[in-house]
Amino acid sequence: MPIDPAEQALLDDMKQRELNMKTKKRATDAILYRERRFRAVLGIVGGILLAGLSAVVMFALARRILERAGWELPAFLVVGLCLVLGVQLGRGFLRTRMGRTLIAKRERALRRRYSGELNTGRRWLQYYYKGEDIAPYVPQILYFLESDPRFSTIDEALAFAKENRRANALFAAQSLKDFERVAEATNLLVLSSVDASGRPSSRLMRFVKSGRPGVWYVSTSPDSPKVREFDDGRVALVTLPTADGGTINSNRIGITRAPFALDKVAELFETQIPGYLDGVTEAEQQRELVYELTFQSARVDTWLDHDEVQFFDPR
């Protein structure tokens, strides 16, 4: 059965998405390769320079001894020892503040160089069909409709792909790791809610990790107009982008008022957000409300990855 022209247009759009995603993949591979090469070159060059300096110093200190004993064998031993020492010192340099600064500068330059491919690919990360993000199934849909005569519509191919989807524990663990890495790099989010009339509004808020998977805390004044909206439980959020473009966003998230005030988790806020409680008295901390944000699922996006994270009820 020939494919309907309207569905053929959607398939052409899906193909365009896959072409852009492949371009993004090539760009990310190039970035990772050049980052690794830069680290290796930086470590080797630093090691050679340090080895040369060490050899000069050691020969200068032991010059008289070496003149009496002969230079050949001791020279080879000293140079070998200095090379080993230099390489180790060069690797250690990458972990210093200056080394991390040089690496971060190089990474920013690479991302600027490939920003066109990265931004274009990021635009296609999500692909909606009938209000549902079907991005993970697009390659399978294209394969089924072009290679398998059993399928003649997108709905048939999509249903079959969903029925035969297999959970991958390794991918799930990696997605959770990426979620935690992005969450660790920021403490700012935009929390959106709706009032009684359904009008949406957003607020920039600080958050802290509770120590339980997929559970964060935010605090607000009991006099805030947001209290009623938060109590209604209809919220969505997105974190501010990190240095590598990482964000976490979710509209499948629960919000409940915690059974304690800010003073009970003051140390958690002060540790993760230094200065957050400066000027806040103990009495004010006892009045401040704390809300739990509990993820059911979340999307983690960076310049290089796009992951869907599923959470079980942590309680």
Secondary structure, DSSP 8 states (H G I E B T S, - for coil): ----HHHHHHHHHHHHHHHHHHHHHHHHHHHHHHHHHHHHHHHHHHHHHHHHHHHHHHHHHTHHHHHHH-SHHHHHHHHHHHHHHHHHHHHHHTTSHHHHHHHHHHHHHHHHHTHHHHHHHHHTS--EETTEE-GGGHHHHHHHHHH-TT--SHHHHHHHHHHT----HHHHHHHHHHHHHHHHT--EEEEEEE-TTS-EEEEEEE-EE-SSTTEEEEEE-TT-THHHHHHHT-EEEEE---TT--EEEESSEEEEEEEEEGGGGHHHHHHHSTTTTTT--HHHHHH-EEEEEEESEEEEE-SS-EEEEE-----
